[in-house]
Structures are given as structure tokens and as C-alpha cells.
């Protein structure tokens, strides 16, 4: 099963003073500690030997580079984080930074108010705080003098949340832009990138995740197939890769259009309200379950597809009229690829599934024309 989130940064600050190692599977988010010295690296944090890092100095921070060569930070789309920290009050009306970048900022405002801010693509700005978006009658206040684990989530689409010790403390729903890519300034922990908003406390552990950009591919290959079908798909992907190498303009077109089409569909579904979103989530979960079981050409999948397309038609969502689909059909690239790429028609289950999908699209299109 593909994970929705991919861990891209995990610091514990234990071990050799001055060394900030990323122990996430990505292993690309190692940091360095400008403005800090060995005495700021503590042996003990939330537990004996767990390690912690002190942030009591202007300019002191952990800097994580995120240059374009770093695949872990490009793209983000959605982001979530979890930080175990202990802070002390500071008698200044400033922001006490937990994590900072030009794409997102997680901090504590004066008054012990937890806030997360995000820059979106296309350009937009969104914020969630315990003051304006609380869950419950009383807004959460970040404590002083004891360890607490604080976190945020931006799902890249319709929800932002704040957490404290695993409990939801703030939520904001709506339509939000995808979280922007982190710029060349990278990510700062325990202070801003300019060093003017230090935490005034210690951090024991930091975890940052992004929306897993590989989840569609991972999900696709989770379906059980026999050796003959596996070889069928291997030939298809070799053929497709060779064609895209010959026609790099076609590769660029697909890389642009397919994510745009998926994003438009997701946002159209969210715009129709919570009932449509919940129905989409249920249908997606059932589809993934049938896919992973290899039951893609059976009656359960046929019913699922028929019901889902009927629901799209009912709420007025038309995939047939998507501008990206029209551009793809009209492109010279599509004609080239169809002529030169070996179709995976030896996978009879997939052929049956595609025929059902095309029949549903055609039925939706005929229904729209009849209403017109």
C-alpha cells in the first residue's frame, strides 16, 4: 500500500555535538548549526540520552539546504511536521520560530498562540492559528517549562490542522493552493532563516513529511500480476520511455497536463461540498482495495465505476470536457505515442477496466448532450 506521506527530514540532535544528521529514509536533509556551539547540543532531552538542541541565541539555528538538486524538498504539494520541544517565556512581542522557510512557517506568537503559515502555488497565502481556528471552546496555549510535541498538517487541497501531543487543537477547511516548493534559502529550525525569531527553548526531535509524489506509481505496482502480465507492462514502459526520449516535447506535455488534470478533478470534487468529497474518498479507498487484491475486472469494480460516474454526472462534474484532455487528444504527441508505443493489451484485466472507464465517460457525455 502506498503511503500518502513521505518522511523527508528527521533530526534527533543526539550523538556528536555539532553534527545534524537526517535519519529519514530520504537522507537528504542533513543540517548545520550556524550561531550555535557544542554547548548548545545537550545529551539529555525529553528522555535520558535522547539529545536536544538549545535555541536561546539570536542567529542560532539549524539550517537545512534545499537547493534544486535536493529531490526531497521538490515538490512539496502538501506538508506536515511534528516537533518535540520545551520552551520558556520571553518578554518580547515577537514570533518564536519552530520551523521556517519561504514556503511554510511554524511558530508561536506572543500570548502562547500556535500558528502555521503557508505560501501556495499559484501564489497565495494561508494561515491557521489556535486563536481563529480552535477545536473546542477554549484555544490551546503552548505551555512553558515542559516537553510538548506540536505539529501541523496542510494536505495541499482542503484542510489545515494543528496538533499538540497528538490531539487536534485547530482546524481550517476550504480550498487551498498546493504548498509551494521551498526556495534556495532552505529550511531553518529553531529560528528564522535571518536569525531574528529564536525559539527560546530546546528541541528534542523534528520530523517533516511531504505529500508522497510517488504514491500513484507505488499504488500501480501494488497490484498482483503473473509473470506474463509483468513482462507485458515491462515492454510497455520500455516502449514508452524510448518514445519520450525521442520526443522530449511530448514528455514535457505529459508531465504538465496529467498533474493539472488530476488537480482540477480533485478541486472540482472539493468545490461540490463535503458529501461529494466523502463519497470520493470512500470510492477511492474501495478502488485501491480492489486494485491491490487484483479484482479489477470483476462485478465489484464494475459497480464501483458505474456508481461513481453516475454520481459525477449528478453533481455536474465532467471529465469528458476537461481542457487538458482536449489538448492531449488534439496534440501531435498523442498521435506519435499511439503509433509508436506498444500497447499493454496483453493484460486482459486492464483492457476490461479501461473499456468500462471509456463506456462510463461515453455515457456521461451522452447524458450531458441529452440535457442540453
N, C-alpha and C positions, 0 to 999 in steps of 0.2 A: 504494500500500500504506500503510495506517495505521501510524503509529509507536506502539509500546507506551508510550514515554516522551515527555514534553513538557518541553523546557528552559524553566524559569521564572525562573532567575536566573543571570547570567553577569557576573562582575566581573573586571577585569584590573588595576585601580589604576594604569593608565598615563594619561598626559596631564596635565591641570591638577591641581595639588595641591589636595586638599580636595574634589574632585568624584568621587563614586562613582556611575558610570553603569552601568545594566543594559543590556548589549548583546544579551540574549536576544531571540528573536522576540516574546515576550510584552511586554517592555519596561516592566514594571510594578514591578520590584524595585530601583529606584534607592535608594541609601542615603545616610546622612550619618554623620559620624565624631565623635561626642561623645568628649571626653577626648583627642583626637589633634590635632596641629597640622601645618602644612605640612611641617615637617622629618621627619615620620613617613612622608610619601609619597616613596618612592625612585624615581629614574629607572631604575635597573637592578635586575632581579630574577634569575630563572633564566636570562635571556638579556639582552644589552645592549639597553636601551631598552624592555624588557618591562614595567617598572614593578613595584613591590611596596609593601606597606604594613607598617610596623613595629608590633608589639604587645608593648611592654615596660612598659606603664604600667597600674597599677590604674585601672579605669574606662574605659580607652581601648578602643574597639570600633567596628565598623561596625554601624549599626542599620538594618534593612530593615523598614519598616512593613508590616503585613499585616492591615489593617483589613477589615471585611466587604465593603467596596466593591472590594477587590482580588480580581479573578477568578482571578489566577494562583495564589493560595495556598488557594483554597477551591473544591473539596475537594482533599485530597491522596490519601488511599486507600493509596498506596504512594509511597515517596520514595527517591531515590538522590542521591549527591553525590560530587564529586571536587575535591580541594583540593591545589594545589601549594604547598608550604611548606618553610621551613628553620627549625629550632628549636634553642635552646640549653638545656642543663640548668638547672634552678632548684632550689636545695636546700631545697625545701619539700614537705611531703606533701599536695599539693593536686592538683586536676584542671587540666590545661592545655587550655583550650577551643579547639576549631577552629570549630565552629558550634553555636549554642544556640538553642532555642526551647522552648515548653511542650509541643510535640508530638514533638520529637526533639532529641537532644544527642549530638554527635560530639566526643570528647575523648581526651586522653592521660592515663592515670593515672600516679602515681609508679611508677617501675620501667619506664617507656617502653612501657607497655601500651596498645594502641589499643582503644577501646570505642565502641560506638554504642548508644544507649538510645532507646526509643520508647514513646509513650503511644498506646493503641489506643482505638477506638470499636467496641463498647461498652467502658467504662472498663477498661483493663488496662495492664500494663507489661511490656515485654520488653527484653532486653539481649543483645548479642553482644560477645564480647571475644576477643582473641588468646590469653588465658590459658586460658579454659574451652572455647573452640570452635576450636582451632587446626586448620589443614590442614597435615599434615606432623608430623614427630616433635618439632620444636622450635618454640616460639612465637616469632612475629615481634616484634622490638623496634624501635620508632621510632628512627631514627638522629639524632644531633646534628651540627650544623655542615655539613650538605649538603642540597641540594634533594631532595625526595621528593614524589611525588604519592600521596596517601592517599584512599581512597574507601569508601563503604558503599552497600548496597542493602537495602531492605525491600520485597518485592514485594506487600505488602498481603494476603498469603494464607498462604504456607507456607515462605518462605525468607528468611533474613537472611544477608548476606555482608559481609566486609571485604576491601579490596584495598590493595596497595602497589605502585606503579609497574606497574599493570596485571595483577599476579599475585594470584590468590586466596590469602588468608592465613588466613581464618577463615570457617566456615560453620555455620549452625544451621538445621535443618529442624524443622518441626512445624506446628501450626495456630495462626496468629497473627491477632489482630484487625487490621482496617484501621487505618492510621496516622491519628490524629486530625487535625482541622483546626487550623492554627496560630491561637493566640488573639490578642487585640488587642495583646499585647506585642510581636508581630512576631518577627523573627529577628535574632540577634546573631552577628557573625563576628569571630573573634579574641579573644573574651571572652564571659562570660556576660552576660545582659541586666542583671544587677545590678553587673557590673564587678568581680567578685571571683575570676575564674579566667582571667587573661590568658594568652595562648599562650606568651609569652617567645620570640618569634621573628618571622619575616616571612612574609607570604602574598603569592604572586605572582598566583594565579588561583583563582577559585571558580566551580564550576558546580553547580547544583541542578536536579534534574528531579522531576516528579511523574508518577504514572500518568496517561496521557492520557485525560481524561474524554470526549474527542470521538472516540475511536478507533472506536467502534461506528458512529457516523454517517459517519465518513470511509470506513470499510470498506464500508458500504452503498452509498455513491455511487461506489465504485471499479468497480462492475460496468458493462461496456459495454452501452449500450442505444441503440436508434434514436430518432429524434425523436418518433415517435408514442408510444413507451413512456415517454419522458422527460416528455412532456406529460401522460400518464396519471397518473404519480406526482405531478406538479406539482398537478394537480386534487385528488388525494387529500390532499396535505399542506395545500393551501389550505382544503379542506373540514374537515380535522381541526383545524387552527388556529382556524377560525371556531367550531367546536363547543366547543373547550376554552375559548375566550373567553366563550362563552355560559354554560358550566358550569365555573367555576373549581374547584369541589369535585371534579369529575372529573379536572381537570388535576393537582390535588394527590394524588388517589388513584393515578393512573398514575405520577406522579413518586416515590411511596413504594413501590408494590407491585412495579414492574418491576425496579428495582435490588435489592430484597430477594429476589425470586425467583431472579435470576441469581446473587446472592451465596450463597444456600442451595445451589443446584446445584453451584457451584464448591467449596464447603466439603464437601458430601457426597462429591464425587469425591475430594478430597484425603484425606478420612477413610477411604476404602476402600484406601488404600495406594499405593505408588509405581507398581505395574503399571497400576492404573486411571488414575492421573494421567498416566503416559506415553502410555497409549492415547488419553486425551482430548486431549493436546497434539498427537499425530500426526493424529488425526481433525480437529482444529480447523485445523491447517496445510493439510491436504488440502482441507477445505471452503473455506478462504479462497482457495486456488489455483484451484479450480473456479469459485468466485464471480467472481473477478477476470477469469477467462477467459470468463465468460458462459455456462458449461456447466452450468447449474443444473437443467436438465430432461433430462439425458442418463443413460445407464446407469451411468456412474461415480458420479454423485451419488446415484442410486437405491441402488446397492450400499453406498455410504458410510453413508447414512442407515439402511438396513436393518441393517447390521452394528453400527452404533453403538447403536441402540435395543435390539438383541438383547443387547449387552454390558451396557447399563444394567439390563436385566431380570435378567441372570445375576448381577450383583453386588448386586442388591436396591435400586436407586435408582429411585424412582417419581416422574416429573414429574406424572403424572395426579393424584396425591394431594397436590400441593403446596398448603399452606393459602392462599397468595397467589392461586393460580389459582382455587381455590374461592371466595375472597372476590370476585375480579374477576367470575367468572361470575354470582354471586348479586347483584351490585350493580346499582342503578338506573342508574348511569353507563354500564355496558356496554350496557344496553338503549337508552339515549339515543344513544350513539355509533353503534351498529349501525344505528339507524333514520335517523340524520341525516348520517352521513359517507359520502361517495361511495367505494365500494369500488374498489380498483385491479384489477378483474377483466379489464381490457383488456390486462394484462400476462400473457400466457398462460404464459410460463415460470414466473412467480411462482405463478400458480394451480396449476400442476402440482407445484411444490415444496411448497406448503402442503398439497396433497392427500396427498402422500407422507408429510409430517410427521404429519398427522392420522391417517392409516392406521397409522403406526408407534405413535402414542400409543394408539390403539384396540387394536392388537394387544398392546401391553404390558399394558393394563388387563385384557383378556380373559385373558391368561396369569396375571395375579395372582389373578383370580377363580377360575380353574380350580384353582390351587394351594390356594386357601382351601377 
